[in-house]
Amino acid sequence: FFTNDMGTDSNLECPSLLCYQNKWYLFFSDQWPDRLVHYRVSDKIDGSFDIPEKDVFDSNGFYAGRAETDGKNLYLVGWNGTKDTYMDDGKYVWAGNLVTHQLLQREDGSLYPIAVKSLVEKLNHEVKLKPMGATEEIEQTKQGCSFSGNGEELLNFKKLKGNYILKGTFEKKEADKFGFTFDLGEKGLGNLNLVFDVKNNKLKFYNGKNIEAGEPQSEMMLELDEMDRIPFMLMISDSVVSVYIEESCVLTARMYNVQERPWGIFGINAKIKVTNLQMYK
């Protein structure tokens, strides 16, 4: 009842088919070239199954997602791959750790991911967030931290250790790149970077410092040029990090050195403000 509609000869791996809220959903993973979990939607079990405007939820750091429902909630259950030699600069290899996204349905039947609500409720012990240092031009007030937009700016925080939720909002005026940087050294960006690339409308993960000329290990399309406010939530569990963008997408990445290392929020020619920054464990 369904044939590959992506213009490739890729295997459609780990399919799952179910009915949820009066819609039929088909999920599958393309074995090549992108290794992403896709979905299709139909009003009836025998199709036709249509391609949503955005047919993926996560990047290549999340694979083999199978859909399950308890009759009320819809979940996508897959895995985040380990890396060659268990090093951050390695390539993803087969199999890894369980990652689960909860999926919410829009009025038109399309779906988007959020962090699993029941898990978020359990991580409810607030951690005091106080910057350990900041580039001189960053203005810190009770309402948030404002970046000037002049060159590279960095707001850094103490070491992470354990399982955390980090949430807040970016308010964007004019920006080239900004985001989160982990495994900080003595100067500049760290070795692991989640980057909002405004010019290219993408959310990217770099497993190296070179975010200007290097290739990202993972990326997701995100209409950043149309977004003045970007609410986010990071779920950090051991070496697995998922960053959820409200009502849009998630990017999951493997970061071995996210634990017990300083981290920060950065901007490169980015006139932004970070508000409502909160952390829970």
C-alpha positions, 0 to 999 in steps of 0.5 A: 500500500506504500512505495518509496516516494523520496526519489531514491532506492533506499530501504525503508527500515523499521516501519510502523503503522498506526491510527491516532486521533482519526488519522493513519500514520506511517513511520519509517527510516531511510537507510540512505542517504540521510538516515532520518526517520520520516512519516506519512499521513492518511485518512484511511489505512489503504492511503494514499499516504501524503508527505507532510510539509516537514516530514522528519522530526529529528536529525541523523543522531536519532534512528529507527524510530518506531511509533507507539501509543497508549491510546492517549499519547503518541510516542516515537521510540528510537536510538541515538548512536554511539560513536567510533572509539567512543570519541566526540569527533568520531562518526556515528556507528550502529546502535546506541541508547534509547531516545523517546520523543512525544508527538503532538498533533496539529489541527491539520494532522501533522505532528511535532515532537516535544520532550516526554511530559511525564519525564519532564515532570520528574526532573523538577528540582531547580538548579540555580544558574549563575554565569561564571563569566561573560564577554564584556559587551554582554549586558546581564539583568534580571530580565535576561542576558543581552548580546551586543551583536559585535563579533564573538560573545560568550556567556559561560556556566559551571560544569554539568554533571548528571541529568538535566533540563535546560529551558529558556527563550532566544529573542532574536533581532539581527543574527548570524550564528548563536547557540550552545557550546559545551566542553569549554576550554580556556578561551573561545568556543568549546569542542561541541556546539549546537548552532542556530545558523540564521543565514542558512535557516538550520539548526546544526550540531558540530562535533568540533570548534570549526563552525565557520568552515567545518561540516556539521555532524547533524542538521535540521531545517528551521525557519530562523529568519521568520522567528523572532522568539525561539523557545527551547528545551535541552534534555541532557542525559549522560552523553545524549543531548536533545534540543527541542524547538517549540512546535517545530523539531528536535535535534539529538546528538551524542556528546561524551564530553558534555558531562563535568565540563563547563558550557556556555551560550554564544553569539557570533554577530548576534544581537540576541537576548536570552530570557527565562533561562532555567535548569532542573534535574 
